[in-house]
Amino acid sequence: MNTYDIQSDAVVAVQYHVDKTPGLVIAAKDGDEVTDFGIRLAGIPAGHKFSSLIQDILLVSGRDSGLNDQTREALQGPKEPVNPQVFVTPT
């Protein structure tokens, strides 16, 4: 795990599309190669968000989304960039 400052490490923040703090990037590392799966968490992963963090780590460690073939085919269709975001509020 690496820790960065969004201001002093602005190049890294831009590279990983991080614009909120505290924030986490869930990525996979094989040797020196880092694979960015686009998973970002903003805020402190407490309460119900903690289980999302664990699920994200498990998902990335398995290197498979678990999506069936039909869903994978459907996701090949969008011609424009898609930026899905999920927002939660503190409980």
C-alpha positions in Angstrom: 0.0 0.0 0.0 1.3 3.4 -0.9 0.2 6.8 0.6 0.2 10.0 -1.3 -0.7 13.6 -0.7 -3.2 15.0 -3.3 -1.3 18.3 -3.5 2.3 17.4 -3.3 1.8 14.2 -5.4 -0.6 15.9 -7.9 0.8 13.9 -10.8 -0.2 10.7 -9.1 -3.6 12.1 -8.2 -4.2 13.0 -11.8 -2.9 9.7 -13.1 -5.4 7.8 -10.9 -8.3 10.4 -11.2 -8.4 11.2 -7.5 -9.9 14.5 -6.7 -11.3 13.9 -3.2 -9.6 13.2 0.2 -9.5 11.0 2.0 -9.6 8.6 -0.9 -8.6 5.1 -1.8 -7.6 3.6 -5.2 -8.1 -0.2 -5.4 -5.6 -1.5 -8.0 -3.7 -4.7 -8.6 0.0 -5.1 -8.5 1.9 -7.9 -10.2 5.6 -7.3 -9.7 6.3 -3.8 -11.0 3.1 -3.6 -13.1 0.0 -1.9 -11.6 -3.4 -2.5 -13.1 -5.9 0.2 -12.4 -9.5 -1.2 -12.4 -11.0 2.2 -11.9 -12.3 1.5 -8.4 -12.2 4.6 -6.2 -13.5 5.2 -2.7 -13.9 8.7 -1.3 -14.2 9.3 2.4 -13.6 7.1 5.3 -14.8 3.5 4.7 -16.6 3.1 8.0 -20.0 1.4 8.7 -21.6 -0.2 5.7 -18.9 1.3 3.4 -16.3 -0.9 5.1 -18.0 -4.1 3.6 -17.9 -2.4 0.2 -14.1 -1.9 0.6 -13.6 -5.6 1.5 -15.8 -6.7 -1.4 -13.7 -4.4 -3.8 -10.5 -5.9 -2.5 -11.8 -9.4 -3.0 -13.0 -8.6 -6.5 -9.7 -7.2 -7.6 -7.7 -10.0 -6.0 -9.7 -12.5 -8.0 -9.0 -10.6 -11.2 -12.5 -11.3 -12.4 -15.7 -9.1 -12.1 -18.0 -12.1 -11.8 -20.1 -10.8 -14.7 -21.8 -13.3 -16.9 -21.0 -13.5 -20.7 -24.3 -11.7 -21.6 -23.5 -8.8 -19.4 -19.9 -8.6 -20.7 -21.2 -8.4 -24.3 -23.7 -5.7 -23.4 -20.9 -3.6 -21.8 -19.0 -3.7 -25.1 -21.8 -1.7 -26.7 -21.4 1.8 -25.3 -19.6 4.0 -27.8 -19.1 7.0 -25.4 -17.2 6.9 -22.1 -19.4 5.9 -19.1 -18.5 7.1 -15.6 -20.7 5.1 -13.1 -20.7 6.6 -9.6 -22.3 5.4 -6.4 -23.0 7.8 -3.6 -23.8 6.9 0.0 -24.6 8.9 3.0 -23.4 8.3 6.6 -25.8 6.3 8.7 
